[in-house]
Each structure stands twice: as C-alpha cells, then as structure tokens.
Amino acid sequence: MKLLLDEMYSGLKEYFETLGWNVLTVQDAGLQGRKDKDIVEYAKNNNLVLVTQDQKPADLADLLGVKYVLISNALIARIADGKIKAKYPNLKRE
C-alpha cells in the first residue's frame, strides 16, 4: 500500500521511504492548494493511505471509506511527553 502525505507532511517523504513505504505527496500528485475533498478523493481513487494533521480531511476520508491516519497535535504532544519522560526520568515538571 502507498501513502499520500498531506501538504504539512511532505517533508517527511524521505523518512517514510527510508522506513520502506512507497510515498506520494500532495505536491507530487499536483494537488497542492486543492480542496480537502479533492485530496481525499484522489487517495480513494488511487488506493492510498492519507496521512494528515487536519481533522477535516480525516473526517472526509472517514465518510468516504478512505484509509487515513490523523496525526494530531495532541498525539504529537503525547509522543514527545513519553520520549521526555523516558530520556529524563528524574526530570520534574514545574
């Protein structure tokens, strides 16, 4: 399965490729600046997993039965919190 990275994640293409994923960005697909619905429909028509930070395309993907992953700011904060705690277990919050 191939990933479609939404605009805010285009800089992660090389990282995902290094991890073994076949990756296309919104920019690669010529969809930069297009409506969320257009991007989600492109993902659906091309059997791609949409990776996005925005709730609206995630909601549209859900409605249209498109595979997607929503990487929210809350999720990023939880991951960072866990990494901080693991690296510095004695660090106290103020």
DSSP file (Angstrom, degrees, kcal/mol; ACC not computed):
  #  RESIDUE AA STRUCTURE BP1 BP2  ACC     N-H-->O    O-->H-N    N-H-->O    O-->H-N    TCO  KAPPA ALPHA  PHI   PSI    X-CA   Y-CA   Z-CA
    1    1 A M              0   0    0      0, 0.0    21,-0.6     0, 0.0     2,-0.3   0.000 360.0 360.0 360.0 145.1    0.0    0.0    0.0
    2    2 A K  E     -ab  22  48A   0     45,-0.7    47,-2.4    44,-0.2     2,-0.3  -0.761 360.0-132.9-105.1 146.7    1.2    3.5   -0.8
    3    3 A L  E     -ab  23  49A   0     19,-2.6    21,-2.3    -2,-0.3     2,-0.5  -0.746   5.5-154.7 -98.4 146.5    1.0    6.6    1.4
    4    4 A L  E     -ab  24  50A   0     45,-2.9    47,-2.7    -2,-0.3     2,-0.5  -0.972  15.5-151.8-117.0 112.5   -0.3   10.0    0.4
    5    5 A L  E     -ab  25  51A   0     19,-2.5    21,-2.1    -2,-0.5    22,-0.2  -0.739  13.9-130.5 -87.9 124.5    1.3   12.7    2.6
    6    6 A D    >   -     0   0    0     45,-2.7     3,-2.2    -2,-0.5     4,-0.3  -0.201  38.9 -88.3 -64.9 165.9   -0.9   15.8    3.0
    7    7 A E  G >  S+     0   0    0      1,-0.3     3,-1.4     2,-0.2     4,-0.3   0.813 124.9  55.1 -50.3 -42.7    0.9   19.2    2.5
    8    8 A M  G 3  S+     0   0    0      1,-0.3    -1,-0.3     2,-0.1     3,-0.2   0.673 111.2  46.1 -70.0 -14.8    2.1   19.7    6.0
    9    9 A Y  G X  S+     0   0    0     -3,-2.2     3,-2.2    42,-0.2    -1,-0.3   0.270  74.6 107.4-109.6  10.9    3.9   16.3    6.0
   10   10 A S  G X  S+     0   0    0     -3,-1.4     3,-1.5    -4,-0.3     4,-0.3   0.826  74.0  63.9 -59.7 -30.3    5.6   16.5    2.6
   11   11 A G  G 3  S+     0   0    0     -4,-0.3    -1,-0.3     1,-0.3     3,-0.2   0.609  94.3  62.1 -68.2 -10.9    9.0   17.0    4.3
   12   12 A L  G <> S+     0   0    0     -3,-2.2     4,-2.4     1,-0.2     3,-0.3   0.433  72.4 100.4 -92.8   0.0    8.6   13.5    5.8
   13   13 A K  H <> S+     0   0    0     -3,-1.5     4,-2.5     1,-0.2     5,-0.2   0.918  82.2  47.7 -52.8 -50.5    8.6   11.7    2.5
   14   14 A E  H  > S+     0   0    0     -4,-0.3     4,-2.1    -3,-0.2    -1,-0.2   0.853 110.6  52.9 -62.3 -35.2   12.3   10.7    2.7
   15   15 A Y  H  > S+     0   0    0     -3,-0.3     4,-1.5    -4,-0.2    -1,-0.2   0.936 110.8  45.6 -66.0 -46.6   11.8    9.4    6.2
   16   16 A F  H  <>S+     0   0    0     -4,-2.4     5,-2.5     1,-0.2    -2,-0.2   0.892 112.2  52.0 -64.2 -38.4    8.8    7.2    5.3
   17   17 A E  H ><5S+     0   0    0     -4,-2.5     3,-1.6    -5,-0.3    -1,-0.2   0.896 106.3  54.0 -63.9 -39.2   10.7    5.9    2.2
   18   18 A T  H 3<5S+     0   0    0     -4,-2.1    -1,-0.2     1,-0.3    -2,-0.2   0.836 105.2  54.8 -62.5 -32.1   13.7    5.0    4.5
   19   19 A L  T 3<5S-     0   0    0     -4,-1.5    -1,-0.3    -5,-0.1    -2,-0.2   0.449 129.3 -99.2 -81.0  -0.2   11.2    3.0    6.6
   20   20 A G  T < 5S+     0   0    0     -3,-1.6    -3,-0.2     1,-0.3     2,-0.2   0.488  76.5 137.5 100.7   3.5   10.2    1.1    3.4
   21   21 A W      < -     0   0    0     -5,-2.5     2,-0.6    -6,-0.1    -1,-0.3  -0.554  54.7-129.0 -83.9 147.6    7.0    2.9    2.4
   22   22 A N  E     -a    2   0A   0    -21,-0.6   -19,-2.6    -2,-0.2     2,-0.4  -0.878  41.5-166.3 -89.6 120.3    6.1    3.8   -1.1
   23   23 A V  E     +a    3   0A   0     -2,-0.6     2,-0.4   -21,-0.2   -19,-0.2  -0.902  25.8 179.5-126.6 139.8    5.2    7.5   -0.7
   24   24 A L  E     -a    4   0A   0    -21,-2.3   -19,-2.5    -2,-0.4     2,-0.2  -0.993  18.8-147.6-128.8 137.4    3.5   10.2   -2.8
   25   25 A T  E  >  -a    5   0A   0     -2,-0.4     4,-1.9   -21,-0.2   -19,-0.2  -0.667  27.9-113.5-100.1 162.7    3.0   13.8   -1.5
   26   26 A V  T  4>S+     0   0    0    -21,-2.1     5,-2.8    -2,-0.2     6,-0.5   0.878 121.8  52.8 -57.4 -37.8    0.1   16.1   -2.3
   27   27 A Q  T >45S+     0   0    0    -22,-0.2     3,-1.5     4,-0.2    -1,-0.2   0.914 105.6  52.7 -65.4 -43.0    2.6   18.2   -4.2
   28   28 A D  T 345S+     0   0    0      1,-0.3    -1,-0.2     2,-0.1    -2,-0.2   0.867 109.0  51.1 -58.1 -36.7    3.8   15.2   -6.2
   29   29 A A  T 3<5S-     0   0    0     -4,-1.9    -1,-0.3     1,-0.0    -2,-0.2   0.460 116.3-114.8 -82.8  -1.5    0.3   14.5   -7.2
   30   30 A G  T < 5S+     0   0    0     -3,-1.5    -3,-0.2    -4,-0.3    -2,-0.1   0.779  84.1 118.5  74.0  26.3   -0.3   18.1   -8.4
   31   31 A L    > < +     0   0    0     -5,-2.8     3,-2.3    -6,-0.2    -4,-0.2   0.282  28.4 139.2-108.4   9.0   -2.9   18.7   -5.6
   32   32 A Q  T 3  S+     0   0    0     -6,-0.5     3,-0.1     1,-0.3   -26,-0.0  -0.333  78.9   9.0 -59.5 129.8   -1.2   21.4   -3.7
   33   33 A G  T 3  S+     0   0    0      1,-0.3    -1,-0.3    -2,-0.0     3,-0.1   0.445  99.2 133.2  81.0   0.1   -3.7   24.1   -2.7
   34   34 A R    <   -     0   0    0     -3,-2.3    -1,-0.3     1,-0.1    -3,-0.1  -0.348  66.0 -82.1 -80.1 165.1   -6.7   21.9   -3.7
   35   35 A K     >  -     0   0    0      1,-0.1     4,-1.7    -3,-0.1     3,-0.4  -0.272  36.3-116.8 -64.0 150.2   -9.8   21.3   -1.6
   36   36 A D  H  > S+     0   0    0      1,-0.2     4,-2.6     2,-0.2     5,-0.2   0.883 115.8  57.3 -54.9 -40.6   -9.6   18.7    1.1
   37   37 A K  H  > S+     0   0    0      1,-0.2     4,-2.6     2,-0.2    -1,-0.2   0.886 104.0  52.2 -60.9 -39.2  -12.3   16.7   -0.7
   38   38 A D  H  > S+     0   0    0     -3,-0.4     4,-2.0     2,-0.2    -1,-0.2   0.902 110.7  47.8 -63.0 -41.4  -10.2   16.6   -3.9
   39   39 A I  H  X S+     0   0    0     -4,-1.7     4,-2.2     2,-0.2    -2,-0.2   0.917 112.9  47.5 -66.6 -43.9   -7.2   15.2   -2.0
   40   40 A V  H  X S+     0   0    0     -4,-2.6     4,-2.4     1,-0.2    -2,-0.2   0.910 111.8  50.2 -65.4 -42.0   -9.4   12.6   -0.2
   41   41 A E  H  X S+     0   0    0     -4,-2.6     4,-2.9    -5,-0.2    -1,-0.2   0.875 108.7  52.9 -64.6 -35.9  -11.0   11.5   -3.5
   42   42 A Y  H  X S+     0   0    0     -4,-2.0     4,-1.6     2,-0.2    -2,-0.2   0.928 109.2  49.3 -62.8 -44.4   -7.5   11.2   -5.1
   43   43 A A  H  <>S+     0   0    0     -4,-2.2     5,-2.7     1,-0.2     4,-0.3   0.918 113.6  46.7 -59.6 -43.3   -6.5    8.9   -2.2
   44   44 A K  H ><5S+     0   0    0     -4,-2.4     3,-1.3     1,-0.2    -2,-0.2   0.942 111.9  48.8 -64.7 -48.1   -9.6    6.9   -2.7
   45   45 A N  H 3<5S+     0   0    0     -4,-2.9    -1,-0.2     1,-0.3    -2,-0.2   0.734 118.7  40.3 -65.8 -22.6   -9.3    6.6   -6.4
   46   46 A N  T 3<5S-     0   0    0     -4,-1.6    -1,-0.3    -5,-0.2    -2,-0.2   0.232 109.4-117.9-112.4  12.5   -5.6    5.5   -6.1
   47   47 A N  T < 5 +     0   0    0     -3,-1.3   -45,-0.7    -4,-0.3     2,-0.3   0.921  61.1 153.4  51.9  53.0   -6.0    3.2   -3.1
   48   48 A L  E   < -b    2   0A   0     -5,-2.7     2,-0.7   -47,-0.1    19,-0.3  -0.787  49.0-124.1-110.5 153.1   -3.7    5.4   -0.9
   49   49 A V  E     -b    3   0A   0    -47,-2.4   -45,-2.9    -2,-0.3     2,-0.4  -0.884  30.0-139.6 -93.5 118.5   -3.5    5.8    2.8
   50   50 A L  E     -bc   4  68A   0     17,-2.3    19,-2.8    -2,-0.7     2,-0.6  -0.666  12.9-162.7 -81.9 127.2   -3.8    9.5    3.6
   51   51 A V  E     +bc   5  69A   0    -47,-2.7   -45,-2.7    -2,-0.4     2,-0.3  -0.958  27.0 156.3-110.7 117.1   -1.5   10.9    6.3
   52   52 A T  E     - c   0  70A   0     17,-2.4    19,-3.0    -2,-0.6   -47,-0.0  -0.922  46.9-152.6-140.9 161.0   -2.8   14.2    7.6
   53   53 A Q  S    S+     0   0    0     -2,-0.3     2,-0.4    17,-0.2    20,-0.3   0.485  75.0  91.5-104.9 -11.4   -2.7   16.6   10.6
   54   54 A D     >  -     0   0    0      1,-0.1     4,-1.2    18,-0.1     5,-0.1  -0.702  65.9-147.1 -97.6 137.4   -6.0   18.2    9.8
   55   55 A Q  H  > S+     0   0    0     -2,-0.4     4,-2.9     1,-0.2     5,-0.2   0.875  92.2  62.1 -66.5 -39.2   -9.3   17.0   11.1
   56   56 A K  H  > S+     0   0    0      1,-0.2     4,-2.7     2,-0.2     5,-0.2   0.936 105.9  42.5 -60.4 -51.3  -11.4   17.9    8.1
   57   57 A P  H  > S+     0   0    0      0, 0.0     4,-2.7     0, 0.0    -1,-0.2   0.869 114.3  53.6 -63.9 -31.8   -9.7   15.6    5.6
   58   58 A A  H  X S+     0   0    0     -4,-1.2     4,-2.3     2,-0.2    -2,-0.2   0.928 110.3  46.7 -64.1 -43.6   -9.7   12.9    8.2
   59   59 A D  H  X S+     0   0    0     -4,-2.9     4,-2.3     2,-0.2    -1,-0.2   0.914 113.2  48.6 -63.7 -42.9  -13.4   13.3    8.6
   60   60 A L  H  X S+     0   0    0     -4,-2.7     4,-2.2     2,-0.2    -2,-0.2   0.912 110.7  51.1 -63.9 -41.5  -14.0   13.3    4.9
   61   61 A A  H  X>S+     0   0    0     -4,-2.7     5,-3.0     1,-0.2     4,-0.7   0.912 109.5  50.9 -60.2 -42.6  -11.8   10.2    4.5
   62   62 A D  H ><5S+     0   0    0     -4,-2.3     3,-0.8     1,-0.2    -2,-0.2   0.920 111.0  48.0 -61.0 -44.3  -13.9    8.5    7.2
   63   63 A L  H 3<5S+     0   0    0     -4,-2.3    -1,-0.2     1,-0.2    -2,-0.2   0.848 116.1  43.7 -64.9 -34.7  -17.1    9.4    5.4
   64   64 A L  H 3<5S-     0   0    0     -4,-2.2    -1,-0.2    -5,-0.2    -2,-0.2   0.413 113.5-113.7 -93.8   1.6  -15.8    8.2    2.0
   65   65 A G  T <<5 +     0   0    0     -3,-0.8     2,-0.4    -4,-0.7    -3,-0.2   0.806  62.9 152.8  72.6  29.1  -14.3    5.0    3.4
   66   66 A V      < -     0   0    0     -5,-3.0    -1,-0.2    -6,-0.2     2,-0.2  -0.741  49.9-114.2 -93.2 138.2  -10.7    6.1    2.6
   67   67 A K        +     0   0    0     -2,-0.4   -17,-2.3   -19,-0.3     2,-0.3  -0.513  51.0 158.9 -68.7 137.2   -7.9    4.7    4.7
   68   68 A Y  E     -c   50   0A   0    -19,-0.3     2,-0.4    -2,-0.2   -17,-0.2  -0.986  36.4-145.9-155.7 160.2   -6.2    7.6    6.7
   69   69 A V  E     -c   51   0A   0    -19,-2.8   -17,-2.4    -2,-0.3     2,-0.7  -0.991  14.9-152.7-131.2 124.8   -4.1    8.3    9.7
   70   70 A L  E     -c   52   0A   0     -2,-0.4     2,-0.9   -19,-0.2   -17,-0.2  -0.877   6.6-169.2 -99.0 115.2   -4.7   11.5   11.7
   71   71 A I        -     0   0    0    -19,-3.0     2,-0.0    -2,-0.7    -2,-0.0  -0.801  20.0-171.5-103.5  88.9   -1.5   12.8   13.4
   72   72 A S     >  -     0   0    0     -2,-0.9     4,-2.2     1,-0.1     5,-0.1  -0.279  37.4-111.7 -80.0 164.7   -3.0   15.4   15.6
   73   73 A N  H  > S+     0   0    0    -20,-0.3     4,-2.5     1,-0.2     5,-0.2   0.857 120.0  56.8 -61.6 -35.2   -1.1   18.0   17.7
   74   74 A A  H  > S+     0   0    0      2,-0.2     4,-2.2     1,-0.2    -1,-0.2   0.902 106.6  48.6 -63.3 -40.7   -2.4   16.1   20.8
   75   75 A L  H  > S+     0   0    0      2,-0.2     4,-2.4     1,-0.2    -2,-0.2   0.920 111.0  50.0 -65.1 -43.5   -0.8   12.9   19.5
   76   76 A I  H  X S+     0   0    0     -4,-2.2     4,-2.6     1,-0.2    -2,-0.2   0.918 110.6  50.3 -60.5 -43.6    2.5   14.6   18.8
   77   77 A A  H  X S+     0   0    0     -4,-2.5     4,-2.6     1,-0.2    -1,-0.2   0.898 110.0  50.2 -62.4 -41.3    2.5   16.1   22.3
   78   78 A R  H  X S+     0   0    0     -4,-2.2     4,-2.3     2,-0.2    -2,-0.2   0.913 111.7  48.1 -63.4 -42.6    1.8   12.7   23.9
   79   79 A I  H  X S+     0   0    0     -4,-2.4     4,-2.2     2,-0.2    -2,-0.2   0.937 113.4  46.9 -63.2 -46.6    4.7   11.1   21.9
   80   80 A A  H  X S+     0   0    0     -4,-2.6     4,-2.7     1,-0.2    -2,-0.2   0.907 110.9  52.6 -62.3 -42.2    7.0   13.9   22.9
   81   81 A D  H  X S+     0   0    0     -4,-2.6     4,-2.5     1,-0.2    -1,-0.2   0.920 110.1  48.3 -58.8 -45.8    5.9   13.7   26.6
   82   82 A G  H  X S+     0   0    0     -4,-2.3     4,-2.2     1,-0.2    -1,-0.2   0.899 112.1  48.8 -62.9 -41.1    6.7   10.0   26.6
   83   83 A K  H  X S+     0   0    0     -4,-2.2     4,-2.4     2,-0.2     5,-0.2   0.903 111.3  49.7 -65.9 -41.5   10.1   10.5   25.0
   84   84 A I  H  X S+     0   0    0     -4,-2.7     4,-2.7     1,-0.2    -2,-0.2   0.937 112.5  47.4 -62.1 -46.8   11.0   13.2   27.5
   85   85 A K  H  < S+     0   0    0     -4,-2.5    -2,-0.2     1,-0.2    -1,-0.2   0.883 113.8  48.0 -63.0 -38.9    9.9   11.0   30.4
   86   86 A A  H  < S+     0   0    0     -4,-2.2    -1,-0.2    -5,-0.2    -2,-0.2   0.896 117.3  40.8 -69.3 -39.8   11.9    8.0   29.1
   87   87 A K  H  < S+     0   0    0     -4,-2.4    -2,-0.2     1,-0.3    -1,-0.2   0.842 130.3  26.5 -78.0 -34.4   15.1   10.0   28.4
   88   88 A Y    ><  +     0   0    0     -4,-2.7     3,-1.8    -5,-0.2    -1,-0.3  -0.619  67.9 167.2-129.6  71.7   14.9   12.1   31.6
   89   89 A P  T 3  S+     0   0    0      0, 0.0    -1,-0.1     0, 0.0    -3,-0.1   0.730  78.1  50.8 -63.7 -22.4   13.0   10.0   34.2
   90   90 A N  T 3  S+     0   0    0      2,-0.1     2,-0.3     0, 0.0    -5,-0.1   0.451  81.2 117.5 -93.9   0.2   14.1   12.2   37.1
   91   91 A L    <   -     0   0    0     -3,-1.8     2,-0.4    -7,-0.2    -3,-0.1  -0.503  54.8-148.4 -70.9 130.9   13.0   15.5   35.4
   92   92 A K        -     0   0    0     -2,-0.3     2,-0.2     2,-0.0    -2,-0.1  -0.808   8.7-127.8-102.6 141.3   10.2   17.2   37.4
   93   93 A R              0   0    0     -2,-0.4    -1,-0.0     1,-0.1     0, 0.0  -0.584 360.0 360.0 -79.6 147.4    7.5   19.3   35.8
   94   94 A E              0   0    0     -2,-0.2    -1,-0.1     0, 0.0    -2,-0.0   0.422 360.0 360.0-103.4 360.0    7.1   22.8   37.2
